[in-house]
């Protein structure tokens, strides 16, 4: 089980470390340690049985110095404001590292969407947007899907906002269905971006991806696409996959369709025939070339970091490696690539969707992938360049700290030019 750690405290700890390394101005540091705006919502929703239930929701807009804030909406029974605050901070750094004109935000609603009917989810989605009236908009704050939300939820939210303003406003939400302004390439964009980062990292580490072994923790949206794309793009051998119930392991390599079928039939990949059962903890410690945590936060901690055997850790999930573990991996020579670099493909293609909505001109899937590749490859290059610059000045810093320094410098510069400090 992951350690119970405060995600917002972790985000502040990471910022503090980067600020010390880069001698960040004290005023800029103080501004960036806390969100610009925190909204807490109490939303009455009429349920199918005729009762009215009040749901608690959040929207945190962390910093908008570089542009309108951007971030997903999570529907989750254990959602907390501290989690939303941390994710909003990480979105700020993610957008800045990608050098796209956004600030960071995040939203959430405490609910169990799996126990709710379609009409109840629609009313909750619409109520959420109504409750944020005046605080969201294509030039203000642009939500997107996240945990347990999907394109249909986004379509309802976009439609509700359009009713409020009196005209179609597709650009208020990203991650929408194609029929209402969605973008080609959006739904596998997080994993696709991660694959472009992996390609560059493998070149640096001199790893032949065609012969590489990969273990993937998490078989949700990102993990599914990571499996498919690593096979399709590189021909890699995926030897282990897990979900919340357990995992499957085979040194010969796992078959994607078999895993998908058994997951649909039984609810877990650990029932896959021809593979041995494995726990999530055991998967993390396998002797593989590449480990892809694509599930939940705090999976690699100070308790197990010294037992990670992968050469590259590709953080497709948000916050899967704690700060202490990050330092241990760095000292051991494991290339731990930070989440807000690796999984930035989602927000980059969301930015493309927003741009297409604004100009009412839509791109092909190939156009989207080429533009994504260019942006995220440049982000990787910026991180490596910053690492080298600090090393040349006698300071060895991890890829995460290098990514933080690039991102924080960009946000701080925008605040300085705008006269915020």
Secondary structure, DSSP 8 states (H G I E B T S, - for coil): ------HHHHHHHHHHHHHHHHT--HHHHHHHTS-SEEEEEEEEEE-TTS-EEEEEEEEEEEE-TTSSEEEEEEEETT--HHHHHHHHHHHHHHHHHHT-S-EEEEEEEE--GGGS-HHHHHHHHHHHHHHTTTT-BTTTEEEEE-TT--HHHHHHHHHHHHHHHTS--GGGB-S--GGGT--TT-TTHHHHHHHHHHHHHHHHHT--TTT-EEEEE--SHHHHHHHHHIIIII--EEEEEEETTEEEE-TT---HHHHHHHHHHHS-GGG-TTSEEE-HHHHHTS--SEEEE-S-SS-B-TTTGGG---SEEE--SSS-B-HHHHHHHHHHT-EEE-HHHHTTHHHHHHHHHHHHHHHT----HHHHHHHHHHHHHHHHHHHHHHHHHHHHTT----HHHHHHHHHHHHHHHHHHHHT--
